[in-house]
């Protein structure tokens, strides 16, 4: 299995879970702008820190399993993980936040009666 195949499975699973969480959150959805900004920051951090870690010899990749496209020394495949995080974590946050708000409204209504 190549790194891009592994990354595709990872991002695909994160996207499916994010969609399910968004459907279950009932109106509490993450903002697209926030997701885009988060992804951009995570991509920048990934490019910088992966380049530093690869340059210092902390880890390396088998060239036969890479696409060959790099940003600095970071292979393109490394950017799948911050992308998955930028998609999944805001959906998870919206889901948890929505459940918490519904719980507070429900408990508040019970106290009035």
SULKADA-V333128 format. One record per residue. N is the residue number from 1. OMEGA is omega as a letter, one per 20 degrees, with the letter a starting at -180 (* if undefined). NEAR is the number of other ideal C-beta (glycine too) atoms within 10 Angstrom. Layout:
# SULKADA-V333128
n={N,N}
omega={OMEGA,OMEGA}
near={NEAR,NEAR}
This chain:
# SULKADA-V333128
n={1,2,3,4,5,6,7,8,9,10,11,12,13,14,15,16,17,18,19,20,21,22,23,24,25,26,27,28,29,30,31,32,33,34,35,36,37,38,39,40,41,42,43,44,45,46,47,48,49,50,51,52,53,54,55,56,57,58,59,60,61,62,63,64,65,66,67,68,69,70,71,72,73,74,75,76,77,78,79,80,81,82,83,84,85,86,87,88,89,90,91,92,93,94,95,96,97,98,99,100,101,102,103,104,105,106,107,108,109,110,111,112,113}
omega={r,r,a,r,r,r,r,r,a,a,r,r,r,r,r,r,r,r,r,r,r,r,a,a,r,r,r,a,r,r,a,r,r,r,a,r,r,r,a,r,r,r,r,r,r,a,a,a,r,r,r,a,r,a,a,r,r,r,r,a,r,a,a,a,a,r,r,r,a,r,a,r,a,r,a,a,a,a,r,a,r,r,r,r,a,r,a,a,r,r,r,r,a,r,a,r,r,r,a,a,r,r,r,r,a,a,r,r,a,a,a,a,*}
near={7,13,17,16,11,13,20,13,12,15,18,12,12,21,15,11,16,22,12,12,21,18,11,13,20,12,8,19,15,23,10,9,8,13,17,11,12,18,18,12,12,18,17,12,11,19,18,13,13,21,16,13,14,18,10,8,7,9,8,9,15,8,8,6,14,16,12,7,11,17,16,14,15,21,21,15,21,22,20,20,15,20,20,21,15,22,20,19,16,21,24,17,15,22,22,13,13,18,14,11,12,14,10,10,10,9,9,9,9,8,6,5,4}
